[in-house]
Structures are given as C-alpha cells and as structure tokens.
Amino acid sequence: MAMTAVARETVFALRRQIAKIEGTLPERLAAPAAAPFDADVNTDLTIVRRGIAAALPDAFLPIGVERLDAALSGGLPKAALSEIHGTQTRDAGAVAGFALSLTSLILKQTPGLPVLWIGTSEIFREAGFPYARGLHASFGIEPEQLLFSEAPRLVDALWVAEEAARMTALAAVILEIRGNPQRLDLTATRRLHARAQAAGRPVFLLRQAAEPEPTAAPVRLIVTSAPAVPRDTIAGPLAGSIGRPAFTLTIGKSRTALPGQFTLEWNPDECAFDERAGDERAGDEGAGGGRNRPKNPVPVVSLSGGGKGPAPASGAVLAFPAVGSPISPAARDQPSRPQRTAHLGPRRAG
C-alpha cells in the first residue's frame, strides 16, 4: 500500500528526531539537486549515506595515521562523545597513555586552553594519576594544562562532566569510569554527547575493565598495550633496548567505518602517531597480541653460580631416571641406606 504524504512526513520527522538524539543526520533518500553541499551554507552538516560521510574538514581530530583516519572518515569527531575502552584493569596504563596522546594532539590545535580529567576516588586509587614530570617529556603537555577533578561518587563525577562539557574554556573533557555502573546508562551518555555537540568540544569517556554496551558515542575504540620493539639506530636495531610506547587499537564501534585493528607507536619527540605495519616482531593475535612475538633467546633457567655457560633449558636434566630406563653403573655402585628394624630405633620423647 502506497504511503500517504502525511505518513511520509511523520516518518521523516521521527527519523530527524532520532538522528538529533544520536548525534547524526538520517540517510537522505533524495537530496535537492539545487542545494549541493557547501561549507558556507551547511556549517554543521554531516550527511551519512551508504556508509560514506561528508562533513567539514575541521569537524574531526585526525590521529595522524592515514589508514586509521580513513577508516574513521577523517578521525575522531571533535564535537562528540568518544569511548576509549580497556577491557581489563591491567590495560589502564595503555588507555591513559592513549588518552594523553590524544590530549597532546588537541592542545596543538587549541593552545592556551586546559584539559579537564574527571574521575572517581575509586578509579584514581586503582589506576593512579598521570606523572606530572613525565607529561612534557612524553607528550609535550605542561602540568598546568591538565586539570584533575576527583569526585567521591559516580553521580558527582557525571555532574562535573556534564557541566564541564558545555564550557568552551576547556579544550577537552576526559571522564574516567571503572566497570559498567548502572548510572552510566544510555541517557547519561546522550546528555554528555549533546553537551559536547553544543560546545563544539570533544568528550572522551575512558572505560576501565568494562564490557561494551549501548551508548550515544559515535565511536568506540578498544585500546591495549602492544609489545615494544628495539630502538632503531644508525647501525640497526639496538638489541635489548625498549623502543617507543605502542598501542593495539581496535575499532569496536563506528557509524562510518568497518571494524579494524591497528598497531600504533607514539613518537614522544614529535608528539605524533606512527603506524607499525608489516613488522613480525609486533604482530598481534586479537586484542591480546603475541602471535608473532620473537622467541626469547634467554634460557628459562637462570645462569648457575659457578658455571661457565648458561644452564640447560628446563626439562633437559632429570633428577631420577625415567620409568623403564636402565640404571647406570654409577648409580648401581652407590651404597644403600642402612636398614634397621623399626622397634630397635631410638624413640623420641616429648
């Protein structure tokens, strides 16, 4: 049955309302031919059609890796809520390091504005605070550019984040949450996303030891630590050294990109990301990594105290002969323990 004009207009109105809540425009079936995309007319327009996004070039924060930025249609959205996940507690350092790297990229574009990092007492007690003296050396961030707000409860942290997200005096807002609390539901993330859109500032939601769940964030990135490779020198890789910090980045959710996985290295000298591609030393298997890691040439057993060479590998020396193996003559010549009758032995008193 053909759809009437009133019903069609009702459907389009509902789609526009849903798109406004989700932070994107609905798919346009028939765009007006006389009104092409123009930056002067469509100042805040993002059209998503068949997985292709057309937006203003300044609407995204480019990460600096060509393949990743292309997969995210330009990078992370500036005026939006973005999720950065760590699936386990031990990934808290990698998630924080990746967030500080993004902060460094943001401060390059908005110099003079600070970044506010919000968290509960639980998360700061569990994961700690970033080391102030290492901010400039590793990320080019001055300590006074990074502000912290420690809230006693999650409801207080959400209130601070909502109020800070609407402020244009901040370059970005980072909210760090542990686990999957019930209060951080779809409604709470919609409020954060709406305030980020209104202020034109990014809000990063760091989720530590959390499972993916429905949120209003257009992008969700899953971050884990990647094995570091030796430092490169003029003579080649320096054996035994530890190179740049590396991250394994997985696109868990994106409205314009397919799922993918990337291994990124952070260059603290240039404050920029580099993609590690085609390196067997840094291959990963899923999110945990380690499929193509190099074999450790060091023996499992440590060096002996008075020996000249390394101890043999574990399992090469047996304390007793195996079952069914002939006993050596040397073992056959060893004197046996003297046998005595049990009742003739001395009795211990007490």
N, C-alpha and C positions, 0 to 999 in steps of 0.2 A: 504494500500500500504506500502510495506516494506521501511524503512528509509535507505537511502544510507549512506555509510561511511562518505562522505563529509558532508552530512546534520547532521549526528550524532555528528561529531566533531565540527560543528558550534554550535549546541545546547549546547554541553558541554562547549565550550568556552564562550558562553553567560552566562551560569549558573555560571561559575567561576568568570566572571566579576561582575555579580550581587552579588555574595557572598562576593567578595572583598569589594564592596561598603557597603554592610550591615554589614560587620564585622564577617562573619561566612563562613564556607565552605559548598558547596552544598551537598546534600544527595548522597552518593556513592552507586550506584546500584550493583557494583561488585568490591569489594576491592581485590587487589592482595593477593593471599594466601601466597606468598613467602615474603611479606613485612608486618608483623604484627606491631601493634602499639608498638613503642619503644621510650622511653624518650630520648635516645641518638641520634636517627635519626630524630624523629619528635619533634623538640624543641618547636615549637609554633603551633602545630596541634590541632585542635578541630574538631572532626567528630560528626555530628548530624545525627542520623538515627532513624527514628520512635520515635522521642521524647526522645532518650537516648543520652546523651552527654558523650564523653570520652575526657578528657583533662588532662593536667599536674596538679598534686595536688596543686602546687603553683600558679595556674592561677586564683584562686578565693580567695576572702576575706571572710572567714567563719564568720557568725554573732554569732555563738555560741549556737544557738538553733537547736537541731537535726532535728526536723520536718521541720523547715523553710529552713535550709541548704540543706536538702534532696529534698525539693520542688524546690529549685533553682539550683540543681545539683552541690552543693558544696559551694554556697554562691554568693556574688556579684562579677562579673568579675573585676579583678584588672586593666587590660589594656583595658578599655572601658568606654563609657559614660553611666551613670545610672541616671534615673529620680527618683526624690522623690517629690511627689505631695501633695499639700494641697488644697483641693477643695474650702475652704473658707478662708477669711482673718483671722478669729479667730484661724485657725489652724497653723498660722505662728510660734507660740512658740513651738508647737509639732514637726513641720518639722525641725526647727532649733535645737531642743533638740536631735532629732534622728540623724541629720547630725553631731552634736558634738559627739554623741556616736560612730558613725562610724569613726570619726576622731580619737577618743581615741583608737579604735581597730587598725587603720592604723599606728599610731605612736608607738604602741607596736612592730610592725614588722619593721618599718623604723625609729629607734631612731636617733635623731640629725637632721632630716630634717623637715622644717616647712611646714605648710599647708596654701595655699592662698585662701582667701574668697573674691570673687568679687561680687559686686552688684552696682546697680544704686543709685543715690541720693534718688529717689522715694522710693525704697524698704527699704533702711536704715532709711528713715524718717518715713515710715509707720510701720515697724516691729522692728526697733531699732537694736543695736549692742549687741552681747553676753556680759554678765557682766564679766569683766576680773578677778575680785577677786573670782568669783564662778567657773572658769574654772578648777582650780586644785582640789577644794573640791568636785565637782560633776563629773568631767570627767578625772581627773588626767592629765590635759593639762596645761602646763606652758604658761603664757601670751605671751612670746616671740616666742612660737611655732605656734601661729595663727596670720597670717598677713592679713590685710584688704586692699582692693583696691576699693575706691568709685569713680565711673565714672559718669559724668554728664548726659550721654546719653546711650541708649542701644547699639548703634553701637560701642561706645568706650568700653563698658563692654565686648562685644563679641570679640573685637580685643585683649583686655588684656587676655581674657580667652584662645583664640587660641594661643597666644604667650606663655602663662604660661603652657599650656597643653603639649607643646613639651619639657619642661625643666625637666631633671632628677634630678635637685637640689631641687625639691619640692616633698613632699610625696603624695600630692593630691591637686586637684583644685576643689573649690566649686564655682559655678556660680548660683546666686540667681536672679530670674526673676519673675516679677509680671504679672499675666494675660496671655493672648495669643497674644503677639505682632506679627505683620506680618513679621517683620525682622527675628524673630526666626523661620525659616521655616525648611523644611527637608534638604535643602542644608547646612544651618548653623550647624545643629546638625551632619550632616555627616562629616563636617570639624572638629568639636570637637572630634568626635568619632575616626576619622583617626589619629589625633594627639595624642590622648590617647593611641591608639594601638602602634604608633611608639615609644613613650616614655616609654611605659610599666607602666603608672601611671593611677590611676582612676580619672575620672572627674565626679563630682556629679552636676546634674542640678536640683536645687531647684525651683519648680514652685509653687508660691503662688497664691491662688484664680484663678486657671487655669483649663481649661477643657482638657481632654486627646485629643491629636491629633497625627498624624503620625510623628514619629521621627526616627532617626537612633539608638537610645538607645536600647540595647537588653533587658533591664529590666526596668520596671516602677513599683514603689511602691507608694501606696497611704497611707498617714500617717495621723491619727487623734489622739487626746488625749483620753485616756481611764481613767475611774474613778479609783482613788487610793483606796487601801484597808487599813485598820488599820495596824499599825506596829505590828509585831509578837514579843512577849516577852516570857520569861520562863513560865509565868502564863497564856499565851494565848494572843489573840489579844487585844491591848490596845484601849479601847473604846474612841472615839473622836479624835484619832490621825490620821495623814496623812502619809501613807506609801510611798514607792518608786514611782518615776515617771513611768507612764505606757503609752504605745502606742498601738493603734489598727492599725495593719499593714495588708494591702490588696495587694495581687499581682495583679496588673492591667494588666501587660504585661510581658511575658517571653517566650522565644523560646523553652524552655525545661521543663516548668512547667505549671500545670493547675492553674486556679485562686483559690486562697485560702485566708483565713483571720486568723490572729494570734494576740494574745494579749501578748505583751512583757513588762517586767519590767526591768528597768535599775538599776543595783546594783552599786551605786557610790563608795562603799568600795572596791569592787573587779574589778570595771570597766568592767562589763560583763553583758550580757543579760540573763534573765531567762524568760521562758515561763509560763504564767499563764493559767493553764488548769483545767477544772472541777470546777471552782470557781463560784458559783452562784452570788457572790457579784460583780463580774466584767463581767457579761455577756453583750454581745453587740447585738444590732439589726441593721444589716447592718453596714454602716460606722459611724452612729451617736451614736450607743450604747444606753444603758439604758433599755433594755428589762427586765433584771433580777436584776436591781439595788435594793438595800434594801429600804423599805419604811422608810421615815423619821419619827422617833417617836416623834419629837418635834411638838406641835400643831401649826396650821397655824397662829393663833392669838397669839401675844406675851403675856407674863405674865402681869397681871394687877398690878397697882401701889401699892395698899394697900391690895390686896388679898393674901390668904394663899396658894392657889393652882394655877395650870395653867388655863388659860382662856379656855372656851369651844371651840370646833372646829368651824370653820366658818359655818354658817347656822343653828346652834343649837338654837340660840336666835333670835327671831323676834321682830322688833320694833313695829309692828302693827299686830293685829290679822288677820289671813288668811280670805279670802273671804268665807262667809258662815258659819264661826265658831261663836258660841255663845259668846256674850260679857260677860266677867267676872263681878261679882257683884262689885268688887273693882273699875273696870273701869266705871261701871254704876253710882257709887256714886260720881265721880269726878265732881266738879262744871264746868259748861259750860262758855264760854267766853260771857260777857255781850254784847247783841246785841243793836245797835243804828241805827237810821235812818241815811242814808248816808248824807242828806243835813244838819243834825244837828251837824255833826262832825266839828272839828276845821279845818280851811283852812291854809295851809302853804303858806307863802309869799316868793317870790323870787325863 
